[in-house]
Structure formats: structure tokens, C-alpha cells
Amino acid sequence: MAPLTRAGRLDIDLIGDTIARVQTAVGRCVVLLCNPHNPTGTVHTRSELESLARVTRDDSLGSALIAELEYRLLARGVRRMSALLPEGETGAAALANSGFTARAGITYYEKVGTVSPRIAEVLARLGGAVPPAGLWRQVARMAKEKTLIERRIVLPLSRSVLTAEHGVVPPRAVVLFGHAGKGKTTFARSIASRLGWPFVELFPSRLASNGGGLAAGIGEMFGSMAKLDHVVVFIDEVEEVSRPGAGQGRIR
């Protein structure tokens, strides 16, 4: 049980003296701390924990752990060992004392995938994917349309907290007009790229040919897409959905 002062806070000085006596007697001391304190329920402050870390730090412990790790890795044929730490982070001194060389001028780059394995599996079944970054910038000669989409759709969807605070409701559907080959699919895929969302393209004529009819095909596809947190769905040949007899009496 960690000793407390009369004020009910951690007695850092007493803990430090106790650790020093134990280390002198047996050479090693392990401190187990319960937070909140047992049995008083006192929650230790950040300042107390930082002070405790300073008095309990054993400068040789890090080097000993690294040496043990090196021994096991070298026994398995490893010849190059690397460690990535923020500058000044705890453990840097232990690495230096263990013969590791610090390499200056290195920048760490990271990109976190936007799709989990589960979502990737769903997208594979739908024939969808997350478009590569940068497609939005590559869309040319449609500055007016891009500005409108950016203000009315992209910004509200990408800044959902701010959107909710101002009561903005982004459109859930957009109709793109234009003759075949005029870039509607490219434009829709670029919107998904700008958002960093998956993109799925649906062809009603293909869904209708799967044996169950158009209504059943659409229902199955949207049932799968309901498993996605967010997605840009582009329905090509949308007139096929509304033409007479498209559902073959299957729409409920």
C-alpha cells in the first residue's frame, strides 16, 4: 500500500527513501501502484505520478531489457535492429547506452487506411473500392460545378460536427445530367476521392439480369451497402430503375 501524507496525497519522499533502502539491500526494487489508492480511493494526480516516475526510475533497467531482447533476436538470425522514438522520449538513453546509433534528419511518414478488412470484403463483393487520392484536383473545366459540390456536399459531409452545430443537412442524392462519355462517372468517383470514401457503381440493367429481377437486385445491393459506414453510390443508367415494368411486380 503506497504511503500517503497527512493531506491524503502520495508521500513521494517516503517512497523514494524506501526504494533507496531496498536497492541498497538487494539491488533491485519493483513498485506496484494501485490507482485509485486502495483502500482510500484517492485518485493520484498527474504531477504525483510524474514525481513517482522520477524516484522509481532505474537507469540500468532499460539497458537490461534491451540486452535481453537483443540476445533473443540475434539467436534467431536478426542482424539489424531499429527503434523509432520521439526526440527526447524515455528509452533514448538506454538505446544509446546499448550501442544503437541515432540517425538525424529522418522524417517518419504514416498513412492510415480508411477501410477495415471487413469493409474491404464488403466492397469486393460490391465491385467497389476507395479511389486514389487526388482525383478531385484532376477534374478540369468544371470549376463552377466543383465549387457547388464542395460547398453543398463535400464540406458538410467531411465536417459533420460543425455541420450539426449549424443545422446544415447535406443532400443525400445528386442527379448529374449529361450525354454519355461526358465525365459523370469520373466526376462522381472524384467526389468519393475528395471525401476519402468508398465508391460503388451500380448498373440497373446488370442487376435486372441476375435472375431475381431489378427490384431484388437493388435490394440485395443496398442491403450489402448498409454494412458500410459511408459510401458514394453512383447509379448509371438510372432511367432503367423507373421505366415501366422494371420491377416486374416485385417492388413492395
C-alpha positions as CSV (number, residue, x, y, z in Angstrom):
1,M,0.0,0.0,0.0
2,A,1.5,3.3,-1.1
3,P,2.0,5.7,1.9
4,L,0.0,8.9,2.0
5,T,0.8,12.2,3.6
6,R,-1.5,13.8,6.2
7,A,-3.1,15.7,3.4
8,G,-4.0,12.3,1.8
9,R,-1.6,12.6,-1.1
10,L,1.2,10.3,-2.2
11,D,4.2,10.6,0.1
12,I,6.9,10.8,-2.7
13,D,9.8,11.4,-0.2
14,L,9.0,8.3,1.9
15,I,8.5,6.2,-1.2
16,G,11.9,7.4,-2.6
17,D,13.7,6.6,0.7
18,T,12.1,3.2,0.9
19,I,13.2,2.4,-2.7
20,A,16.7,3.5,-1.9
21,R,17.0,1.3,1.2
22,V,15.6,-1.7,-0.7
23,Q,18.0,-1.2,-3.6
24,T,20.9,-0.9,-1.3
25,A,20.0,-4.1,0.4
26,V,19.0,-6.4,-2.5
27,G,20.0,-4.4,-5.6
28,R,16.6,-4.3,-7.3
29,C,13.1,-2.9,-6.4
30,V,9.8,-3.2,-8.1
31,V,7.0,-0.8,-7.4
32,L,3.4,-1.8,-7.9
33,L,1.0,1.2,-7.7
34,C,-2.8,1.0,-7.4
35,N,-4.7,4.0,-8.8
36,P,-7.1,4.9,-7.3
37,H,-5.4,4.3,-4.0
38,N,-6.5,1.2,-2.0
39,P,-8.3,1.4,0.4
40,T,-8.9,5.2,0.5
41,G,-10.0,5.6,-3.2
42,T,-7.7,8.6,-3.7
43,V,-7.0,9.3,-7.4
44,H,-3.4,10.2,-7.9
45,T,-2.7,13.3,-9.9
46,R,-0.6,13.6,-13.0
47,S,2.0,15.6,-11.0
48,E,2.2,12.8,-8.4
49,L,2.6,10.1,-11.0
50,E,5.4,12.1,-12.7
51,S,7.2,12.6,-9.4
52,L,6.8,8.9,-8.6
53,A,8.3,8.0,-12.1
54,R,11.3,10.1,-11.4
55,V,12.1,8.5,-8.0
56,T,11.4,4.9,-9.2
57,R,13.4,5.2,-12.5
58,D,16.2,2.7,-12.7
59,D,18.7,3.9,-15.4
60,S,20.0,0.3,-15.8
61,L,16.6,-1.3,-16.3
62,G,16.1,-0.1,-19.9
63,S,19.6,-1.3,-21.0
64,A,19.0,-4.7,-19.3
65,L,15.7,-5.1,-21.2
66,I,17.3,-4.2,-24.5
67,A,20.2,-6.6,-23.9
68,E,17.7,-9.4,-23.3
69,L,15.8,-8.6,-26.4
70,E,19.0,-8.4,-28.5
71,Y,20.1,-11.8,-27.2
72,R,16.8,-13.4,-28.3
73,L,16.8,-11.6,-31.7
74,L,20.4,-12.4,-32.5
75,A,19.8,-16.0,-31.7
76,R,17.2,-16.1,-34.4
77,G,19.5,-14.6,-37.1
78,V,18.4,-10.9,-36.8
79,R,21.3,-8.6,-37.7
80,R,19.7,-5.2,-37.9
81,M,17.6,-3.8,-35.1
82,S,15.8,-0.5,-35.2
83,A,13.8,1.6,-32.8
84,L,11.6,4.6,-33.5
85,L,11.1,7.1,-30.7
86,P,10.1,10.8,-30.5
87,E,13.0,13.0,-29.7
88,G,13.8,13.0,-26.0
89,E,11.5,10.1,-25.3
90,T,12.1,7.8,-22.3
91,G,14.3,5.0,-23.5
92,A,16.5,7.0,-25.8
93,A,19.4,7.0,-23.3
94,A,19.0,3.2,-22.9
95,L,19.3,2.7,-26.6
96,A,22.4,4.9,-26.8
97,N,24.0,3.1,-23.9
98,S,23.3,-0.2,-25.7
99,G,25.2,0.8,-28.8
100,F,22.3,2.0,-31.0
101,T,23.2,4.9,-33.3
102,A,20.8,7.8,-33.6
103,R,20.3,8.9,-37.2
104,A,19.4,12.6,-37.6
105,G,17.3,14.1,-40.4
106,I,14.8,11.2,-40.7
107,T,11.1,12.1,-41.1
108,Y,8.5,9.5,-40.3
109,Y,5.6,9.3,-42.7
110,E,2.3,7.5,-42.0
111,K,-0.9,6.9,-43.7
112,V,-3.8,5.1,-42.1
113,G,-6.0,3.0,-44.3
114,T,-9.6,4.2,-44.4
115,V,-11.1,0.7,-44.9
116,S,-11.0,-2.2,-42.4
117,P,-10.7,-5.8,-43.6
118,R,-14.4,-6.3,-43.0
119,I,-15.3,-3.3,-45.1
120,A,-12.8,-4.3,-47.8
121,E,-14.6,-7.7,-48.1
122,V,-18.0,-6.0,-48.5
123,L,-16.6,-3.6,-51.1
124,A,-15.0,-6.6,-53.0
125,R,-18.5,-8.2,-53.3
126,L,-20.0,-4.9,-54.5
127,G,-17.2,-4.3,-57.0
128,G,-16.3,-1.1,-55.2
129,A,-13.1,0.5,-53.8
130,V,-11.7,3.6,-52.3
131,P,-10.5,5.8,-55.2
132,P,-6.9,7.0,-55.1
133,A,-6.3,10.5,-53.6
134,G,-6.0,13.5,-55.8
135,L,-8.7,12.7,-58.4
136,W,-10.7,15.8,-57.3
137,R,-7.8,18.1,-58.2
138,Q,-7.5,16.4,-61.6
139,V,-11.1,17.3,-62.7
140,A,-10.7,20.2,-65.1
141,R,-13.0,22.7,-66.9
142,M,-15.8,22.3,-64.3
143,A,-14.8,25.0,-61.7
144,K,-18.4,26.2,-61.2
145,E,-19.7,22.7,-60.6
146,K,-16.8,21.7,-58.3
147,T,-17.3,24.8,-56.2
148,L,-21.0,24.0,-55.8
149,I,-20.3,20.3,-54.9
150,E,-17.6,21.4,-52.5
151,R,-19.8,23.8,-50.6
152,R,-23.1,21.8,-50.6
153,I,-21.8,18.2,-50.3
154,V,-18.1,17.8,-49.5
155,L,-17.7,20.2,-46.7
156,P,-21.0,19.3,-44.8
157,L,-20.1,15.6,-45.0
158,S,-16.4,15.9,-44.1
159,R,-17.1,18.3,-41.2
160,S,-20.1,16.6,-39.6
161,V,-19.6,18.1,-36.1
162,L,-19.6,21.6,-37.5
163,T,-22.4,20.8,-39.8
164,A,-24.6,19.6,-36.9
165,E,-23.8,22.7,-34.9
166,H,-25.1,24.9,-37.6
167,G,-28.1,22.7,-38.5
168,V,-26.9,22.1,-42.1
169,V,-28.3,19.0,-43.7
170,P,-26.3,17.9,-46.8
171,P,-28.2,16.4,-49.7
172,R,-28.5,12.6,-49.7
173,A,-28.8,12.4,-53.5
174,V,-27.5,14.3,-56.5
175,V,-28.5,14.0,-60.2
176,L,-25.8,14.5,-62.8
177,F,-27.1,15.4,-66.3
178,G,-25.1,14.9,-69.4
179,H,-24.6,12.8,-72.5
180,A,-22.7,9.5,-72.4
181,G,-19.0,10.0,-72.2
182,K,-19.1,13.5,-70.7
183,G,-17.5,12.5,-67.4
184,K,-20.3,11.9,-65.0
185,T,-18.8,8.7,-63.6
186,T,-15.4,10.4,-63.3
187,F,-16.9,13.3,-61.5
188,A,-18.7,11.0,-59.0
189,R,-15.6,9.0,-58.4
190,S,-13.7,12.2,-57.8
191,I,-16.2,13.2,-55.2
192,A,-15.5,9.9,-53.4
193,S,-11.8,10.6,-53.7
194,R,-12.2,14.0,-52.2
195,L,-14.1,12.6,-49.2
196,G,-11.9,9.6,-48.9
197,W,-15.0,7.3,-49.0
198,P,-15.5,4.1,-50.9
199,F,-17.1,4.3,-54.4
200,V,-19.6,1.8,-55.7
201,E,-21.1,2.0,-59.2
202,L,-24.4,0.3,-59.9
203,F,-25.8,-0.7,-63.3
204,P,-29.6,-1.4,-63.0
205,S,-29.6,-3.3,-66.3
206,R,-27.0,-5.7,-65.0
207,L,-28.9,-6.2,-61.7
208,A,-32.0,-7.0,-63.6
209,S,-30.3,-9.8,-65.5
210,N,-29.3,-11.7,-62.3
211,G,-32.4,-13.8,-62.3
212,G,-34.3,-12.2,-59.4
213,G,-35.4,-9.0,-61.2
214,L,-34.3,-5.4,-60.8
215,A,-36.1,-4.8,-57.5
216,A,-34.5,-7.9,-55.9
217,G,-31.1,-6.9,-57.3
218,I,-31.2,-3.4,-56.0
219,G,-32.5,-4.6,-52.6
220,E,-29.6,-7.0,-52.3
221,M,-27.0,-4.4,-53.2
222,F,-28.3,-1.8,-50.8
223,G,-28.6,-4.4,-48.1
224,S,-24.8,-5.0,-48.5
225,M,-24.1,-1.3,-48.7
226,A,-25.9,-0.8,-45.4
227,K,-22.9,-2.5,-43.7
228,L,-20.7,0.4,-44.8
229,D,-20.3,3.4,-42.5
230,H,-20.3,5.8,-45.6
231,V,-20.1,5.3,-49.3
232,V,-20.6,7.2,-52.5
233,V,-23.0,5.2,-54.8
234,F,-23.2,6.1,-58.5
235,I,-26.2,4.7,-60.3
236,D,-25.6,4.6,-64.0
237,E,-28.5,4.3,-66.4
238,V,-30.8,5.4,-63.6
239,E,-33.7,5.7,-66.0
240,E,-33.7,1.9,-66.0
241,V,-35.0,2.0,-62.4
242,S,-38.1,4.0,-63.3
243,R,-39.0,2.6,-66.7
244,P,-42.4,0.7,-66.8
245,G,-42.1,-2.9,-65.8
246,A,-38.6,-2.5,-64.4
247,G,-39.6,-4.2,-61.1
248,Q,-41.7,-6.9,-62.8
249,G,-44.2,-6.5,-60.0
250,R,-41.6,-7.3,-57.3
251,I,-41.5,-3.8,-55.7
252,R,-43.3,-3.9,-52.3
